[in-house]
């Protein structure tokens, strides 16, 4: 994104260091080969492989509860964070091997978090949580890690099947929840934590002291879960140490000679193909993708020899409504086809665990279901909040000239605004259509082609459409009056109109515009934690949290650190689990219990 007058090709090549140029060429070759699934001469190096470890807040859920999860994308050699992929995929799979609730997750230095709300439409039974990256799908052995979970729907009467039994004679249910003794074996005493009290009262403040037990601080990224223990059966998850051992066994002597998916190395990739009316791929054709709005996204790419394209979307803004168009005078002659969600092969999944429901579980299920319903009833008061997103400025904002139209005499049409206010613009009419052009003091930019024209981030191929638009809706006009390179194309300048309500795209209709909804990664959340300190206004609000705390991004970067939370109105024993990996890939798992009276 540079003006042609300041940076020409010769200057650019002189300024790029040879090593950077070589790296760039290697990456182009690498991704071109991956995109076209061309067999490689050498096997995929083990150091280029990654796997994912997932831990959840529990493994048994009632409908109406929330499944919290944390993903660790790891290098298969030393379990340090993998920097290959920036996007992970997580799905729920039922015992018929049908996948649903597919989500994307941003990975920051190999770490991602999120949640699934368990809807009341799900049937009682056993399910699986699976997670992967596109890059992992090239290696079938990457698909070995999954989490078995139980879901109980207390509002539906279920008939027994091969995965559910209704034992009317048993008086107790076996739960695999850890006992109340501390578990620190797999941790090798690297990290530990302790509480300021042995037990707590309801709505009592609790302080946890986290500490590194080694001479040097065991920096790492961990999750901390504090959840009520009951008699409802749960399944034991793999600990980080067990996962590391399993991963090492699976990748021993692994070899592959080709790959289908390219890694989402920088950010989220949206891929597809352009075909003609004869369903033939169209190569060397430019197309744009706009996420219109006040903070908008515009991407322009060109198809390769096979007619394929790939848009690289930034993390912010996280808009999902996109408008795509082929940049051509005959845009209607082409069809844009997007690649579907990556396909995870569920055929090999085994559902061997059985959920045994017994009469003495009725009380626990009813109490937990009631607590969940009360919590959901007060959702508006207790809802989580979205983490603050970075403010994104337009890609051209450092070099443009801006006209805020309220600073000038207002004119109702674009014609008048150009004549009276925006002196760098002019227009002409050819074959019944208006053309917009940009000029500066030295030259007319028409020799470089038409300018790049945007309205709220939406690329406009026919500027004639703007000459009937009410300029009273436009807040400002920004422009660049120099030759301008964006994506693969050279433009005779740039013109960007910003409307007052950022809603131009909602009423602008053209046959060649393809409106799609892109499934974007979930936005990062700050999970709700009540504060019962003096002066709070929560005394009359019931608190039936079974999950007292879920802290998925716990970073220990000093010898000791303190974390605080409040207990709820629920009494009993609560399991506290700290797990994750140190900065150098060592697994950590600590389990203890606390009591609330």
N, C-alpha and C positions, 0 to 999 in steps of 0.2 A: 504494500500500500504506500507507494511513493510517487511524487510528481516527476514527470518525465524530464523536466528541465533541470532538476537538481541531481537526479541519479540516472545516468545512462548505463547501458550494458557494460561498456568498457570500465567505467569507474567501479561498478559493482564487483566485477571479476578481480580487479586490482586490489580491492579492499578485503576480499574473502581470503582468509588464511588457507593455505593448501590443505591442511589436515581437515578443516571444516568442509571444504569442497569435496574432499575424498569421502568423508563421512556421509555427506548428503547424497552423493552418487551411489554409495553402497546401500543406503536406506531406500532410495528409489528403486534400485534393482531388487532389494529384498521384498518390498511391498508389492511390486509388480508381479513377482513370481508367486507370492502368496495369494494375491487376488485371483490369479488365473489358474491356481492349483497345479503349477508346473512342477513335476518331480525334481527333487534336488539331488545333486551328485553326492552329497554327504548327508549322513544321518543328522537329525536334529540334536544339537548339543544339549546335554543334560542341564547345563547352566542356563539354558534358555527355556527351561520348563518351570511351571509353577503349579501349585495346588492350593486348595482352600480349606482352612479349618473353620468350622462354624460352632459357636456355642449359643444356646438359648437360655432364657430365664427359667424354664422348666420343660418337661416333656409331656405333661398332661394338662389339657386346657378344657374348660367349659366354654360353650358358645357364649359370646359376650365379653370374653376376656381377650387380652392382647398377648401375642407371642412377640417377645423382643429377641433380637438376634444381633450377633456381632460376627463379622467376617474377617479372617486373616488370609490375605493372599501371600503365599510364602514361596520362596525359592526352595526347590526340592533337595538341594545339596546341603544347606546349612540352616534352613527354616528362618532365615532373616526375611524381612518384608520384600516381596517381589515388586519391582518397578516396571514390569512388563505391561500389565493391564491397569487401566484407570476406571474400568467399568466391570462390575460383577453382576451376575444374574441369580436370582433366588426364586424358587417355586415351591408350592405345596402340591403333593401328589397323593391321590386317594388310593385305596387298596385295589381299585380296578385299573390302576396305573394311568389314570387320567390326570393331567397337570392343570392347575388353575392358580389364580392369584400370583401371576408372574410379575416380578418387580426387577427393576434395575437399581443398582447401588453404586454410588460414587466410591472409589477407592483413593484414599489419600495416604501415600506412602504404604500402600498395601492394606490399609485398614478401612473397613466400611461398617456402617450400622444401619438398623432400620427396624421395622415392626410389621406384623400382620395382625389385623383385627379379625377375630374368629366369628364369622356371621352365624346367625341362628338358622340359616338355610342348610348348614352342614349336618350330616348324619353322624350318629355315634359310631365310632370305629377307629381304626388305626391309619395313620397317614405318615408321609415322609416329608422332610425338608431337604431339598437338594440345592446346592449352590455351585456355580462354576463361572469361568470367564470364557469368552469366545476362543481364546488361545488354548485353553485346556481341552476344548472339544476336539482338537487335533490328536489328542492322546486318549484313547479309550480307557486307559488305566487311571486317568485323572478322575473318572466318574465313580470311584469306589467309596468315597466318603459321603455319608448321608446321616441324617438324624431321624430316628423313629419317634413318632409322637402319638399320643392318644387324644382324641377329641370326644367329649361327652356332651350330647345335646339333651339337657334335662326336660325339654319341652316336647320331645318326640319319643314315642314308645317304639323301640327297635326290636325286630325279630332276631334271634340268634343267627350268626353265620360263622364261617370258619375262623374268623378273627375276633369274635365276641362271644363270650359265654355268660349266661345268667345263672349263677350258682345260688339256688334257693336254700341250700342246706348249710353252706359254709358260714361260720360265725366271724371270720376275720379275713381281711384282705392283706396280701403280702405287698408291701411297698418297697421299692428299691432305693428310697431316699436314704441318704447316709445317716448314721446314728449321730448322737450328739457329741461324740468325741471329735477332737480336732484331727484333721487329715492334712498332712504336710509331706507325705512320702515322696511324691513325684517332683516336688519343688526343690528337693535337696537343700532346703533351708536357705534359699536365696532371698525370698521376700516373705514377710509375715505381717500380721496385723493384730491389734488388741483393742478391746473396748474399755471405756472409762468406768463401766460398772459391770457387775455380774448379771444383773437383771434390771428391767425397766418397767415403768408404769405406762399406761396408755397415754398417748399424746406427750410422751416424754422425749426430751432431746438426748440423742445418743451421739457420742464422738468416737470415731475410729482413728487409731493411729497406725498409719502404714509405715513400715520400716524395711530398709535394706539390711540383710544380715551378713553381707560380704564386706570385705575391706574396701572395695571400690563400689560405688553406687550401681546397683543393678537397674540401669535405666531400661524402661520397657513400656509397653502399652497393654493395659489390662481392662477387664470388665469386672464389676462388682455387683452381685445380685443378692438381695435380701428378701426371702420369700417364706410365707407361712408353710409349716409342715402339717400335713393332714394324712388321713389313712387312704386316700384315693391312690390307686397304684400309679407309679411312675416308672419310666425306663431310664436306666443309667446311661448318661452320655459318655462318649469318649473323652478322657482327660487329654490335655495337650501332650503329655508324655506318651500316652497310648497312641495318639494320632501320629506323632512323630515316628514311632516305631513302625506303624502300619504303612506310612507313606514311604519310608526308607525301603521296606520290603517290596512295595509295588513298583518302585522306580529302578530297582536293581536290574541291570542289563537291558533296560528299555531302549528300543531302537525304532526309528521311523524314517521313511525316505520321502515323505510328502506331507503337505498340510493344506487344509481347505480354508481355514479362517485366518485372517490377519489379526494381529493383536490390536486392541484399542489402546495404543501406546501413549497417546497424548490426551485423548478425551473420548467422548461418545461418538461412535461412527453410525451414520445413517446411509445405507447403501441401496443400490438398485440398478435398473437398466432402462434405457430409452429404446423403444422400438418404433418402426415406421408402420404405415397402414398395412403393409404386407407382413407384419410381425417379424421384421428383420432388425437386428441391432443397428443402432445409428452411432457411428464413431465421430470423434472430434466435434461434438455438439455441446455448446455451453448451456447450462441451466442454473437457475438461482433458487435458493431456499430462503424465505423470509419468516421470521418470527416477529410480526409487527407489534408495535406498542410504543410507549414512551421510552422505555429502554429496549431497543430492538436488536435483532440479529439479522444480518444479511450474509449469506455465503454464496459464492459463485464458483462453480467447478466445470470441468470439461470431461466428457466421456472418453474412455480409452478405446483401444482398437476393437474390443468386444462390446462396446456400447455401455459399459458399466461406469457407474459414478460412485463417489463416496464423499459425503459431507461430514466435516469434523465440527461438532457442536461444542460451544463453550459451556462451562458449568453454569454461569450466570449470563442472562436471566434464564430461569428454568421454565420457560413457556412451552406449552405442548401443542398449541394450534399453529400450524405451519401452512404457508402458501408456496407452492412450487410451480415453476414455469420453465418451458424451453425457450431460450432466447433466440428467436428466429422469426422471420417475417411470416413463415408458415407454421406457427406453433401448433395449430389445430391438427396438423398432419402427424403428430407424434403422440405416443402414449408413454407415460412415466409409470414404471412398475417398481415398487419398493420391495426389498427383501423382507421376509417375515421374521418374527422373533426367532432367535437361534433355537434349534431343535435339540433338546436333550433326550437321548434314547432311554426311555423308562422300561423297555421290555425286560431288561435284566434285573430289575428291582425285585427283592424278595421280602414279602410281608410275613415274617415268621412269628412275631410277637403277638400275644393274645391278651385282650383286655378282659379281665374277669370281674364282673360286677356282682356284688353280694348284697344281701339285705342290710347289713350293718353299715354300708356306705351311704345309705339314704340320707342320714342326718348331715354328713359332711357335704354331700352334693347339694342338698337344699340350702345349707348355710352359705356355702360358697357361691351358689347361684344367686341367692338373695343379695349377698354383698356386691356381686358384680352388677346386678340391676340397679342397686342404689348408687353405686359409683357412676354408672352410665347416665342415671337420671340427673346427676349434678355435673354433667360433662362441661357445660358452658362455664361453670365456676372453676372447674379443676382441669380444664383442657391444657394440653401441651402447647408450646409456642414454637414457631419456626425460628431457627437461628437467623441472625441478621445476614442478609445477602450483601455482597459487595455491590457498590454503586457502579454501574457500567456506563461509561461515556461512549458516544458514537466513535467508530474507528477513525473518523476524520477530524476529530474535534481540535486537534492541536494545530491544524494548518488551514482551517476554513475561515471565511468571512461570514458573519451572521447578521441578518437583518431581523430585528424584533419589530414586527409590523405595527405594534401599538406605539412605537416611538416615532412613527411617521403618520402622515395623513392617510387614513384608511381608504382603500379603493375596493369596490365589490368584485372586480374581475382580475384575472391574471394578466390580461393585456395591459390594463391601466397600471397595475403594480409594477410591471416591467418598465413601462415608459417613464413612470414618475418616481419610482423608488429604487428598483434593483438594476443599477446601471450596467452591471456586468453581463446581463442577460439580454438577448434579443430573440425575436421569433420571425418566422416566415411561413407562408402557406404554399404547399405543393400538393397537387392532385387532391385538393379538397381537405388536406390534413395539415395541422399546425406542427411545425418543427421548432424545438427549443435549442438554442445554441449559447455558448459561453465565449466571452472575449476578455482580453486584458489590454493594457496600454501598448503592448508590443505586437500582438498578433491576434488574429481570429483563430479559434481552436477547431474550426470545422474540418481542417485538413487531417485531424486525428480521429474524426468520426463524431457521432453524436455523444452528448454527455451522459453520464450515469444519473438517472432521475429516480428519486425515492420520495415516497410519502409515508411517513411513520415507519420507515424501514422496508416498505413494500416497493419492489422495483417496478417502474412504470415503463412499458415498452412503447406505448402510444401516448405521447404528451398531449395530444389533442383532447384527451379525456379531461385534462386539467383546466382547459379554457372555459368550460361551463361550470366549473366548481366555484362555490361561494368562498371567496378569499376571506370572508369574515370568520370562517372556521379555522383559518391558519394562524398559528401563533408566531412562527418565525420561519425564515428561509435561510439555509446555510449553503454556501457554495465554495467551490475551488475553481479558480480561473487559470488553471495550468493543466497541461495534459496529465491524465491520471490513470495509473495502472491499478486494477483491483481484480484479484483472482487471475484468471488466464487472459483477461481482456484489457485493451487500451481504450480509454475514453477521452473525449474532448472536454474534459472538466467534470465536475460533479455538482448536482443540485439536490438538496434535501429539504423537503417541506415537512414541518411538524405541526399537526393540528392541535387544537386546544384540548380536545378530549381523547386524542390518540386513537380515534375510532374510524379512520378512513377505510380501512380494509373490510369493515363489517358491511359496507354498502357498495363496495367496488366489485363489480361482477364482470368476468370475461370467460369465454368458453375455454380458453387455453390455461386458465388458472386452476390448479389442482389443490384443493383444500384438504389437508389431512390432519389427523391428530396423532402426534408422535408420543409414544410412551416414554416419558423422561424419568430419570432416576428420582427417587423420593428426596425431597428437601430435608436437610438435617434439622433435627428437632432438639429443643431443650425440654426435657421431661419435667412434668409438674411435681413439685415437692412442697408440701404445706409448711408454713412457718407458724408455730404456736407460741412464739415468744410474746411477752406482755404487749398488749395494745392491738393484737390482731383481731380481725372481725370474723373469725371462723368458728366461734364457739357453738353456733346453732347449726353448723353444717356437719352432717354425719361423715365419718371417715372410716370406710370399710375396706381399706387397702390390704389385700393379701400380699401384694408386691410392695414392700416398704420402700425399696430403692432399686433402681436400675441405672447404673452409671457405666455406660459402655466405653467411654474414652477416659480411662483413668491412667494418667501418665505419671510415673514415679521417676523424677529426675534429680532427687536429692535424698539424703540419708533418711529423713523422716518427713512425713506429711500427714495432715489431719483432714478428715472428712466428717461432716455432720449431717444428720437427718433426724426426722421425728417419727416416732412410732404412731400407730393408728389406734382405732377403737377396738381392734381385734386382739384378743389375748391368746397366748400359747407360745410354742417354740417356733423359731424362725431360723432357717438355714442361711448361712452367709458364705458365699463362694467367691473367691478371688481367683481369676485365671487369665492366662495370656502368655505372652512370650517376651523375653528380655530383648534388648536391642541387638544382641548378638545371637538370637535364635534359641535361647534356652527356654524350655517349657516351665511354666509356673502354675501350680494349682494348690490352693489352700481352702479348706472347708471347716467351718465352725458353726456353732449354734448360739443363739441368744434367747432369753426368755422375756416375755412381756406379761405382766400380772394385771 
